């Protein structure tokens, strides 16, 4: 039975998400990851099996399906006027 560790709701649903992982300064996008999501707060939970499959995929010899270019921005807080 599901119980959200953030809001304690017992209502959940299954969905597919995309997630970006950063390993040794390099970014990897994994698409269509199955998660259980809390229907109340949206917290997403990976199963142990899914987590292990992603780990093997990213650290093993699996080749990516494609490569993409990503624009990168650094957030700059506004400086306070004197």
N, C-alpha and C positions, 0 to 999 in steps of 0.2 A: 504494500500500500504506500502511496506517495504522501509525503509530508514535506512541504517546503522548509528548508533550514533558515530562510530569510524571514518569511512572514507567517509560517505555520499553516498556511492554507493546504487543504487536501485536494484541491481542484487542479488538474493538470491536463495537458494535451501534448501530442507528439508533433514535431515539426522538423524541417530540414533547414539548417543555417549554414552560412559561410563564416569561417573564422581565420584570422591572420595570426600566425605564430612567428615569433622572432627567436632565431637560434644563432648564436655566435655572430650577431649583427646583421644576419641575412633574414629577409622576410619570406614567409611561405603562406600562400593562400590555399586552404582546403575547403572545397565546395561540397554542398549537400550532405552535411554531417547530421545524422539523426540525434535529436535531443528530446528530453522530456522537459517541457516548459511549464512553469507555474502559471495558471490561468489568472491569478490575482496580481502578482507583482512582476511576472515575466522572467524571473530567474531561470536560467537554462542549466540543465544538468546532463553531463555526458555519462553514459554507462561505463563500467570498467572495461568491457569488451571494446567499445568504441574508442576509449582513451588509448588502449593498447594498440589497436589497429592504426591509429594516427601516429603513435610513437614509432612503430615499425616502419610506417610509410615514410616518415620524415627522416629517420635515422638509418634506414636500410638502403637498399639499392634500387628502390622503386624510382622510375623516371617520371618527371612531371608530364601531364598531358599537354601543357602549353606554358608559355612564359608571357608575362605582361609587363608593361612599363608603368610605374607609379610616380606621380608627382608628389613631392615631399615638402611640407611646410613646417616651420617651427613657430609655435605660439609665442608671441612677444607681448608681455603685459604692457599696458600703457604706462608711460612714466607720468608721475604726478607733477602737475604744474606748480611752480613756486609762487 
